[in-house]
Amino acid sequence: MSETNQTKSGFLALVSRLCLDEKLPIRFIYKTVPEHLNDTGWRMYSGYEDDEYLKNELANLLPVPVATLCEMDASLTELVEYNAGTVWERTPEHESWQRVYDFKIPTAQVEVKITNDVNKFNKEVL
């Protein structure tokens, strides 16, 4: 099965402000399942973001057209063809991208309560 023929919706990636505002190079990227029609699922970082920075996605990640990112850095062009679940990095010592296999892609945390008790369900919903 090809690694480049699925999850082809959207045109936007979420990119760390450190790459945009501070002009740091993109050095770590992964593709998650797209969250909406405009989302490609790509998330791109400088590698200098700490946990606190990453927790505040709304303030620290910006939606950017993938085409614009590829114009800024042509090395992304082949990578953005890959499917959800792929992860890539490049170190400051090497300009070539390396595939990463041991990174767990973050997923949205959704809390779901399940009950078979109709009265309890009605109290929680209403």
C-alpha positions as CSV (number, residue, x, y, z in Angstrom):
1,M,0.0,0.0,0.0
2,S,1.3,3.4,-0.9
3,E,2.2,5.8,1.9
4,T,1.1,8.9,-0.2
5,N,-2.4,8.2,-1.3
6,Q,-4.6,8.9,1.7
7,T,-5.9,11.9,3.8
8,K,-5.7,14.4,0.9
9,S,-8.1,16.9,2.2
10,G,-7.4,20.5,3.1
11,F,-4.7,23.0,2.3
12,L,-3.6,24.3,5.8
13,A,-0.9,23.1,8.2
14,L,-0.5,24.3,11.8
15,V,2.9,25.8,12.3
16,S,4.8,27.0,15.4
17,R,5.1,30.7,15.7
18,L,8.8,30.1,16.4
19,C,9.1,29.2,12.8
20,L,7.2,32.2,11.6
21,D,7.8,35.0,14.0
22,E,11.4,34.1,15.0
23,K,12.2,32.7,11.5
24,L,13.6,29.4,12.9
25,P,13.7,26.6,10.4
26,I,11.1,23.9,10.5
27,R,12.9,20.8,11.8
28,F,10.1,18.5,13.1
29,I,6.9,17.6,11.4
30,Y,4.1,15.1,11.7
31,K,0.8,14.4,10.1
32,T,-2.2,13.6,12.2
33,V,-5.7,12.9,11.0
34,P,-7.1,16.2,9.7
35,E,-9.5,18.0,12.2
36,H,-11.6,19.8,9.6
37,L,-12.0,20.2,5.8
38,N,-9.3,22.9,5.4
39,D,-6.8,20.9,7.6
40,T,-4.1,18.7,6.0
41,G,-3.2,17.3,9.4
42,W,0.4,18.5,9.2
43,R,1.9,20.0,12.3
44,M,5.3,21.7,11.9
45,Y,7.8,22.9,14.6
46,S,11.3,24.3,15.1
47,G,12.1,21.7,17.7
48,Y,12.7,24.3,20.3
49,E,9.1,24.4,21.6
50,D,8.7,23.2,25.2
51,D,5.7,21.5,26.8
52,E,4.3,24.7,28.1
53,Y,4.5,26.3,24.6
54,L,2.8,23.3,23.0
55,K,0.0,23.3,25.5
56,N,-1.2,26.7,24.2
57,E,-2.0,25.7,20.6
58,L,-4.3,28.6,20.0
59,A,-1.7,31.2,20.8
60,N,1.4,29.4,19.5
61,L,0.3,27.6,16.3
62,L,-0.8,29.3,13.2
63,P,-2.7,27.9,10.2
64,V,-0.5,28.4,7.1
65,P,-1.2,27.1,3.5
66,V,1.0,24.1,2.8
67,A,1.8,25.6,-0.6
68,T,3.3,28.7,1.1
69,L,5.4,26.5,3.4
70,C,6.8,24.5,0.4
71,E,7.7,27.8,-1.3
72,M,9.6,28.9,1.8
73,D,11.3,25.5,2.2
74,A,11.3,23.2,-0.9
75,S,12.5,20.3,1.1
76,L,8.9,20.0,2.5
77,T,7.4,19.4,-0.9
78,E,7.9,15.6,-1.0
79,L,7.1,15.1,2.7
80,V,3.7,16.7,2.6
81,E,2.5,14.0,0.2
82,Y,2.8,11.4,3.0
83,N,-0.2,9.9,4.9
84,A,-1.3,10.6,8.5
85,G,0.9,8.8,11.0
86,T,4.2,9.9,9.4
87,V,6.8,11.8,11.3
88,W,10.0,13.5,10.0
89,E,12.9,15.5,11.6
90,R,16.1,17.1,10.6
91,T,18.8,18.1,12.9
92,P,20.9,21.4,12.7
93,E,23.9,19.2,11.7
94,H,22.0,17.6,8.7
95,E,19.8,19.3,6.2
96,S,18.2,16.0,5.0
97,W,15.0,14.8,6.6
98,Q,15.0,11.5,8.5
99,R,11.9,9.4,9.1
100,V,11.0,9.0,12.8
101,Y,9.3,5.8,14.0
102,D,9.3,6.2,17.8
103,F,7.3,9.4,18.2
104,K,3.8,9.1,19.5
105,I,1.6,11.6,17.6
106,P,-0.6,13.6,20.1
107,T,-4.3,13.0,19.8
108,A,-7.2,15.2,21.0
109,Q,-8.4,14.2,24.4
110,V,-12.2,13.7,24.3
111,E,-14.0,12.8,27.5
112,V,-17.0,10.5,27.0
113,K,-19.3,9.3,29.7
114,I,-21.2,6.2,29.0
115,T,-24.2,5.0,31.0
116,N,-27.1,2.6,30.5
117,D,-29.2,4.4,33.1
118,V,-31.7,6.5,31.3
119,N,-32.4,8.7,34.3
120,K,-28.8,9.4,34.9
121,F,-28.3,10.2,31.2
122,N,-31.3,12.6,31.2
123,K,-29.9,14.4,34.3
124,E,-26.5,14.9,32.7
125,V,-27.8,16.0,29.3
126,L,-30.6,18.2,30.4
